[in-house]
Amino acid sequence: MIEKGKIIELENNDEYYIIDKIKLKGRCYLYISKLNPINGHDLCFVEYIDDKIFPVSNDSILTELLLLISKQEIKRNS
């Protein structure tokens, strides 16, 4: 089971930390970060389907995910 806080290894052999797991419109998305991030490309959203991970390229979905993450951060910092 894939959960927030776990470390996963992708096909490119890079390890990523699962920052958050988000349910949106009946789908499961992960907000992940390389273990040693260097730039903004080391943080990304991926879709989790049948134990596989796929990059999210739909701009409207990315916008919704970013808004959800932002709202969660604002609540945590209030």
C-alpha angles and dihedrals in degrees: 000000000000113000142171112275096029126119118233133187119222128210090267088061092245116136120227133191116224104233095179143353115217131191112208128167092343094309133105120234130181128209104211139179133195110250090246105029116199103174142002092279089067089070117064149146120246133179117237113215126164095339091311131108125222128184116250111234101161106109095208092052091046090051092051091048092049091050091050092050091047092051091049091052092049090052091049092051096046 
